[in-house]
Amino acid sequence: MINCPHTGPIARLKDLNSNYELTITSDRNALVVYTANQMASNLHLNHSAKPWSAVALEVQTLPNSENLTSLGNVTLLKDSYRKESISYQFLRG
């Protein structure tokens, strides 16, 4: 869970070998991290497939928020408008 409100990036992912860095800024209150720890070695990529060679970061509102209001609100009423913000910045060190 991300403490809200917050300022600045909610996540930072950095490759220490290349010094590339990804930062994520959002007004959402959760970040889910997926790792490719079970990639098959015969998967066709532009590099050899190895466990832990991929990662995905997904910003969202915490699940079960319809039952626990402290987790946020995912309800969108008919004819209403809602705006969420997620921005990604890729930096080369």
LINBEL-V154888 format. One record per backbone hydrogen bond with DSSP energy under -0.5 kcal/mol. NH is the residue of the N-H (numbers start at 1). CO is the residue of the C=O. Records with the same first field share a line. If there is no record, write none. Layout:
NH: CO + CO
This chain:
2: 29
3: 1
10: 24
11: 24
13: 22
15: 20
16: 14
19: 15
21: 91
22: 13
23: 89
24: 11
25: 87
27: 85
30: 60
32: 58
34: 32 + 56
36: 54
37: 35
39: 36
43: 40
45: 43
52: 36
53: 36 + 50
56: 34
58: 32
59: 57
60: 30
62: 71
65: 62
67: 64
68: 64
69: 67
71: 68
72: 69
77: 75
80: 77
87: 25
89: 23
91: 21 + 89
93: 19 + 91
